[in-house]
């Protein structure tokens, strides 16, 4: 059963805003390293993946997941560029490039994930199309 259009639009708006917050946090924190290990990037990707999966699973709507992902990508785009005064929040580095490319890939994977993994209903699968005769029926 589908929700009403205003409820769905509200869900999409909230998902977009929450995604933008996560995208902003990831854009700022992705450059943090502990020695050689990119801890900020790893935590940002895990957090964004968890948010996208949670939105997709809790709403059962791929459009809500897409809205959250678009919020993440918008925040990454806006805060990765040069500011009005010429300052740069995210300097161009390998970690920044990985973050910039990983977010859209993550969004695409979560949005494109199948709705359910139900078994095929063909013969022998035990589903509605199973026409096998069992010993009890003979």
C-alpha positions, 0 to 999 in steps of 0.5 A: 500500500502506497502512502499519500503524495504529500506524505511521500514528498515529506519523506523525500524532503527529510531524506534529502536533508538528512543525506545532506547532513551526512554528506557535509559531515563526510566531506569535512571528515574524510581527510582525517588520517591516523598514520597512513590509515584514512580513518575519516574516509572509512567512517564517512563511507560506513556512515553514509552506507548505513544511512542509505541502507536504513532509509531504503529498508525503513521506507521500502521506497527506492526514491527515498534512498535516492533523495538521501543520496542526492542530498549527500552528493549535493553537499559534497559538490557544494562544499568541495568547491572554491568558496566565495572568498577563494578558500577551499574546504576540501583540497584536491587530494587522493582521499578527496577524489575517492570520496567524490567518486565513492558517494555516487557509486554507493548511492547507485548500488543502494538505489539499484538493489533489488526490492526482494530476493524471493525464490523463483516460483518455477518447478522444483522451487517449492513455490506456487508453480511446484507441480510435483507429486509427493508420496503422501498424495499417491 
